[in-house]
Amino acid sequence: MFSSRLEHSSQPLPAEICASIEPCLRALGSLKKAKNPMSDAKSCPVPAIERALSVLEFLAKSKSGFSTSEISRRLGLPKSSTYLIVETLERRGFLQKNRQNGRYSFGLKLITLSRHAIENLDLRDAAKPFLRSLVQQTQLIAHMAVLDGAEAMIIEKVEAPGTGRQTSFVGRRLDVHSTAVGKALVAYISDDELEMIARFKGFPRRNDNTITSLIALKRELAQVRSLGYSVDDEEDEIGARCVGAPVFDSNSSIVAAFSVAGTLAQIPDGRIQDLAALVKRTAAQLSSHLGTMGRESSVQPAAHEVTELPRDSLSQ
């Protein structure tokens, strides 16, 4: 009810909220100017997006908002373009209009986005020492990913020296059904959410080891919850293995997943149990650091008694 009242309110957002959002907008402004590290192609700015971001950055400095004509005059933008920009931003919830004076100010959507951005920044900072510890103890690459829509997205990565060329990078999106971090994340969401992912994206086959049915994935996720860790046994990429574990927040809700990754030579069958115990313990330490004791699995074996996932359940 409170959020509903806010959504229909014509009052500008408090100055302290606008102040908290402004750094995020400045970060967005720097991103729009940054060169894509994955490409040597010349940067090609999109004028409409540039103008929309300029409008948001301009309004971030206002306590009472501005009208369309004021925004147009102050930024030197055509009135017709300014009208379309603010109308679109209002319709999408990024701006709200005061019906009495016609002024625009920040909407709740920006608060939601800024909160997620701040949470991810805090999570990354909190996770770095734990990921470095994993790398030091395993000499493998360590990742942290979060669930973003129907996919897992890597938000932090620490490399081990001499691990060779890797295809992973911060920002890379991964399938949830064929990766260790993906399975660790979706093992703790509701059946409705999982089925929505199945309808929206499906479970594409990467190779003969990939789980491709919802029934088989649910069976696999039940084992992940029972054992407290997940394994990608050449399910996403032939010749590669990953071992993952969930990270929970102060409400015991899944917020992220850790994993270590390597080749079959680096992660042979006999090493999976030890790695699983280590990744589980490190993820639990971060969970504790985030203010929770972590969610207890229905079966909680001791670190030296971790049982390897049956290979038949990993492949289908």
C-alpha positions in Angstrom: 0.0 0.0 0.0 2.9 2.4 0.9 4.6 1.8 -2.5 1.3 2.2 -4.3 0.8 5.6 -2.7 4.4 6.6 -3.7 3.8 5.5 -7.3 0.8 7.8 -7.7 2.3 10.7 -5.7 3.1 13.9 -7.6 5.5 15.1 -4.9 9.2 15.1 -5.8 11.4 12.5 -4.2 13.3 13.6 -1.1 16.6 15.3 -1.8 18.6 12.6 0.0 17.2 10.0 -2.3 18.1 12.1 -5.4 21.5 12.5 -3.9 22.0 8.8 -3.6 20.9 8.2 -7.2 23.2 10.9 -8.7 26.4 8.9 -8.3 24.8 6.0 -10.2 23.8 8.4 -13.0 27.3 9.7 -13.2 28.5 6.1 -13.5 26.0 5.6 -16.3 27.3 8.7 -18.0 30.9 7.4 -17.8 29.7 4.0 -19.2 28.1 5.6 -22.2 31.5 7.2 -23.1 33.6 4.2 -22.4 35.1 2.1 -25.1 33.9 -1.5 -25.3 36.9 -3.6 -24.1 35.7 -6.5 -26.2 35.9 -4.6 -29.4 38.3 -2.4 -31.3 35.4 -0.8 -33.2 35.0 2.9 -33.1 32.4 4.0 -30.5 29.1 5.1 -32.0 27.0 7.0 -29.6 23.2 6.9 -29.9 21.8 10.5 -29.9 18.4 9.6 -28.3 20.1 7.7 -25.5 22.7 10.5 -25.0 19.9 13.0 -24.6 17.8 10.8 -22.3 20.9 10.3 -20.0 21.5 14.1 -20.1 18.0 14.7 -19.0 18.3 12.3 -16.0 21.7 13.8 -15.0 20.2 17.3 -15.2 17.2 16.3 -13.1 19.4 14.7 -10.5 20.6 18.2 -9.5 17.1 19.5 -9.0 15.1 19.4 -5.7 11.7 20.4 -7.2 12.0 19.2 -10.8 11.8 21.0 -14.1 9.1 21.4 -16.8 9.7 20.2 -20.3 10.3 23.7 -21.6 12.9 24.3 -18.8 14.7 21.1 -19.6 14.7 21.9 -23.3 16.1 25.4 -22.7 18.7 24.5 -20.1 20.1 21.6 -22.1 19.7 23.2 -25.5 17.5 20.3 -26.8 14.7 20.7 -29.3 11.3 20.9 -27.6 9.8 18.1 -29.6 12.7 15.7 -28.7 12.6 16.8 -25.0 8.8 16.1 -24.9 9.2 12.6 -26.3 12.1 11.8 -24.0 10.4 12.9 -20.7 7.1 11.3 -21.8 8.8 8.0 -22.4 10.8 8.2 -19.2 7.6 8.9 -17.3 5.7 6.1 -18.9 8.5 3.7 -18.0 8.5 4.9 -14.4 11.9 6.7 -14.5 10.3 10.1 -14.0 7.1 11.3 -12.4 5.1 14.4 -13.3 3.6 16.9 -10.9 0.2 17.4 -12.4 -0.2 20.8 -10.6 2.9 22.6 -12.0 3.9 20.2 -14.9 7.4 19.6 -13.5 9.2 16.3 -13.8 11.3 14.6 -11.1 12.7 11.2 -10.4 10.4 8.2 -10.3 10.5 5.0 -8.3 12.1 3.0 -11.1 15.4 4.9 -10.6 15.3 4.2 -6.9 15.0 0.5 -7.7 17.8 0.5 -10.2 20.1 2.5 -8.0 19.4 0.2 -5.1 20.3 -2.9 -7.2 23.5 -1.1 -8.4 24.6 -0.2 -4.9 23.8 -3.7 -3.6 25.8 -5.3 -6.4 28.7 -2.9 -5.7 28.6 -3.8 -2.0 28.4 -7.5 -2.8 31.3 -7.4 -5.1 33.5 -5.5 -2.5 32.4 -8.0 0.2 33.1 -11.0 -2.0 36.6 -10.1 -3.3 38.7 -11.4 -0.3 36.7 -14.6 -0.3 37.2 -15.2 -4.0 40.9 -14.4 -3.6 41.1 -17.0 -0.8 39.5 -19.6 -3.1 42.0 -18.9 -5.8 44.9 -19.1 -3.4 43.8 -22.4 -2.1 42.8 -24.0 -5.4 44.9 -22.3 -8.0 41.7 -22.1 -10.1 39.7 -19.2 -11.5 36.9 -18.1 -9.1 33.7 -16.5 -10.1 30.7 -14.9 -8.4 27.4 -14.6 -10.3 23.9 -13.3 -9.7 20.6 -14.3 -11.2 19.6 -11.7 -13.7 16.3 -12.5 -15.3 16.5 -16.0 -16.9 20.3 -16.1 -16.8 23.2 -16.0 -14.4 25.6 -13.1 -14.8 29.2 -13.0 -13.7 29.7 -9.9 -11.5 33.2 -10.7 -10.2 36.1 -12.8 -11.2 39.5 -13.5 -9.8 42.1 -15.3 -12.0 44.8 -17.7 -10.9 48.3 -17.3 -12.3 49.1 -19.6 -15.2 45.5 -20.8 -15.8 45.7 -20.0 -19.5 43.1 -18.3 -21.7 39.6 -18.2 -20.3 36.3 -17.2 -22.0 34.7 -15.9 -18.9 34.6 -12.2 -18.1 32.7 -9.8 -15.8 29.3 -9.2 -17.4 29.1 -12.5 -19.2 25.7 -14.1 -19.1 25.4 -17.9 -18.5 22.7 -20.5 -18.9 21.3 -21.6 -15.5 20.8 -25.2 -16.5 24.3 -26.0 -17.6 26.6 -24.1 -15.3 27.6 -24.5 -11.7 26.7 -21.0 -10.6 23.5 -21.1 -12.6 22.3 -24.3 -10.8 23.4 -23.0 -7.4 21.3 -19.9 -8.0 18.1 -21.5 -9.3 18.1 -24.3 -6.8 16.7 -21.9 -4.3 14.1 -20.1 -6.3 10.4 -21.1 -6.5 9.1 -23.7 -8.9 7.0 -20.9 -10.5 10.1 -18.9 -11.2 12.0 -21.9 -12.5 9.1 -22.8 -14.8 9.0 -19.2 -16.1 12.7 -19.5 -17.0 11.9 -22.7 -18.8 9.1 -21.0 -20.8 11.0 -17.9 -21.5 14.5 -19.3 -22.4 14.2 -23.0 -22.4 17.2 -25.3 -21.8 19.3 -25.3 -24.9 21.6 -28.3 -25.5 25.3 -27.4 -25.4 26.5 -31.0 -25.9 25.5 -34.5 -25.0 26.0 -33.9 -21.3 23.6 -31.0 -21.0 20.4 -31.2 -19.0 17.6 -30.3 -21.4 14.3 -31.1 -19.6 12.6 -29.4 -16.7 12.0 -32.7 -14.9 15.7 -33.6 -15.0 16.8 -30.1 -13.9 14.4 -30.2 -10.9 15.9 -33.6 -10.0 19.4 -32.1 -10.2 18.4 -29.0 -8.2 17.0 -31.2 -5.4 20.5 -32.8 -5.1 22.1 -29.3 -5.1 19.9 -28.3 -2.2 20.6 -31.6 -0.4 24.4 -31.5 -0.8 24.8 -27.7 -0.8 26.9 -27.5 -3.9 26.6 -27.8 -7.7 28.7 -29.3 -10.5 29.0 -28.5 -14.2 30.6 -31.7 -15.5 31.3 -30.7 -19.1 27.6 -29.7 -19.4 28.3 -26.2 -20.8 31.6 -26.8 -22.5 33.4 -30.0 -23.3 36.7 -30.3 -21.4 35.7 -27.9 -18.6 34.4 -28.4 -15.1 33.1 -26.1 -12.4 32.0 -26.5 -8.8 29.6 -23.9 -7.3 27.8 -23.1 -4.0 25.1 -20.6 -3.0 25.5 -17.3 -1.1 22.6 -16.0 1.0 21.8 -12.6 2.4 20.6 -11.6 5.9 17.1 -12.8 5.1 18.4 -16.2 4.1 17.5 -15.4 0.4 19.8 -16.5 -2.4 21.8 -13.5 -3.7 24.7 -14.9 -5.5 26.8 -18.0 -6.2 30.5 -18.8 -6.1 32.3 -21.2 -8.4 35.8 -22.4 -9.3 36.5 -23.5 -12.8 39.1 -25.5 -14.6 39.9 -28.1 -17.2 39.4 -31.8 -16.6 43.1 -32.1 -15.8 42.8 -29.4 -13.2 39.5 -30.8 -11.7 39.8 -34.6 -12.0 37.0 -36.8 -10.6 38.9 -37.3 -7.3 39.2 -33.6 -6.6 35.5 -32.7 -6.9 34.7 -33.6 -3.3 37.5 -31.5 -1.8 36.7 -28.5 -4.0 33.0 -28.8 -3.1 33.8 -28.7 0.6 36.0 -25.6 0.1 33.6 -23.7 -2.2 30.7 -24.4 0.2 32.7 -23.3 3.2 33.8 -20.1 1.5 30.3 -19.3 0.3 29.0 -19.9 3.8 31.6 -17.5 5.2 30.5 -14.8 2.8 26.8 -15.5 3.8 27.8 -15.1 7.4 29.6 -11.9 6.6 26.5 -10.6 4.9 24.6 -11.1 8.2 23.2 -14.6 8.0 24.1 -18.0 9.4 23.3 -19.4 5.9 20.5 -21.8 4.9 21.0 -25.3 6.3 20.6 -28.0 3.8 18.3 -30.9 4.6 21.4 -33.1 4.6 24.5 -31.3 5.9 27.5 -33.7 5.6 30.8 -32.8 7.3 33.4 -31.2 5.1 35.4 -34.4 4.8 32.3 -36.4 4.1 31.0 -34.4 1.1 29.6 -36.9 -1.4 30.2 -36.4 -5.1 27.1 -35.9 -7.3 26.3 -39.1 -9.2 27.5 -38.7 -12.8 24.2 -39.9 -14.3 22.4 -37.1 -12.6 24.9 -34.6 -13.9 24.6 -35.6 -17.5 20.8 -35.8 -17.8 
